[in-house]
Amino acid sequence: MMNHKGRGRPATRQTKFMDGFYVEIRNKGSHSKGVIVRSTSEDAMKTLVQQYERNNKEVIVLGEHKDFEWVNVLKKKANHFSKPIKIA
C-alpha cells in the first residue's frame, strides 16, 4: 500500500478571529499576502509594529476584532512614508 500523507480538503469557512488587535506583516516590496499576528492590547500592538519596522518589514495594521466582528478597521500601512509619484 502507498503511504500517502495529503493535506486533505481545504477549509471553506472563513477563519474566526479571537479578540485582540491584528497586524499583517510581510517583506518590503512583496505583493503576496503576509502573516497575520494578534496582540492582546493596543500597547503590545504598537511595540510589535515598531519591532518589525526595524527589521525592514512592511506592517499593515488591520484593526481591533471583538465579539466576532471588527470594531475599527484601519487597514493602513503603519509607517506613514509615501513615495513621490513621478508624472511623465
C-alpha positions as CSV (number, residue, x, y, z in Angstrom):
1,M,0.0,0.0,0.0
2,M,1.0,3.6,-0.6
3,N,1.8,5.7,2.4
4,H,0.1,9.0,1.2
5,K,0.0,11.9,3.6
6,G,-2.1,14.5,1.8
7,R,-3.3,17.7,3.3
8,G,-7.0,16.9,2.7
9,R,-9.7,19.2,1.5
10,P,-9.1,22.9,2.1
11,A,-11.3,24.8,4.5
12,T,-14.4,26.5,3.1
13,R,-15.3,28.6,6.1
14,Q,-13.6,31.8,7.0
15,T,-11.3,31.8,10.0
16,K,-12.8,33.1,13.2
17,F,-10.5,35.7,14.8
18,M,-10.1,35.9,18.5
19,D,-10.5,39.1,20.4
20,G,-7.5,41.4,20.0
21,F,-5.6,43.7,17.7
22,Y,-4.4,42.4,14.4
23,V,-1.4,43.3,12.2
24,E,-0.3,41.9,8.9
25,I,3.5,41.6,8.3
26,R,5.2,40.9,5.0
27,N,8.6,41.6,3.3
28,K,9.0,45.0,1.8
29,G,8.1,45.1,-1.9
30,S,6.3,41.8,-1.7
31,H,2.8,41.6,-3.2
32,S,1.9,38.3,-1.6
33,K,-0.3,38.0,1.5
34,G,1.7,38.3,4.7
35,V,1.5,36.8,8.1
36,I,-1.3,38.0,10.4
37,V,-0.2,38.5,14.0
38,R,-2.5,39.1,17.0
39,S,-1.8,41.2,20.1
40,T,-3.9,41.4,23.2
41,S,-3.5,45.1,23.9
42,E,-3.0,48.2,21.8
43,D,0.3,49.0,23.5
44,A,1.6,45.5,22.7
45,M,0.5,46.1,19.1
46,K,2.4,49.3,18.9
47,T,5.6,47.7,20.2
48,L,5.1,44.9,17.7
49,V,4.8,47.4,14.8
50,Q,8.0,49.2,15.9
51,Q,9.9,45.9,16.2
52,Y,9.0,44.7,12.7
53,E,9.6,48.0,11.1
54,R,13.2,48.0,12.4
55,N,13.6,44.7,10.6
56,N,12.7,46.1,7.2
57,K,9.2,44.6,7.1
58,E,6.1,46.1,5.7
59,V,3.5,46.4,8.5
60,I,-0.2,46.9,7.9
61,V,-2.5,47.5,10.9
62,L,-5.8,45.6,10.3
63,G,-7.5,46.9,13.5
64,E,-9.3,45.6,16.5
65,H,-11.5,42.5,16.5
66,K,-14.1,41.9,19.3
67,D,-17.1,39.6,19.6
68,F,-16.7,38.1,16.1
69,E,-16.7,41.5,14.3
70,W,-14.2,44.3,13.5
71,V,-14.5,47.2,15.9
72,N,-12.4,49.6,14.0
73,V,-10.9,48.6,10.7
74,L,-7.8,50.6,10.0
75,K,-6.3,48.7,7.0
76,K,-3.4,51.1,6.6
77,K,0.3,50.9,6.5
78,A,1.9,51.5,9.9
79,N,4.8,53.5,8.5
80,H,3.5,56.8,7.2
81,F,6.0,57.2,4.4
82,S,4.7,57.7,0.9
83,K,6.8,57.5,-2.2
84,P,6.6,60.6,-4.6
85,I,4.7,59.9,-7.8
86,K,6.6,60.7,-11.0
87,I,4.4,62.3,-13.6
88,A,5.7,61.8,-17.2
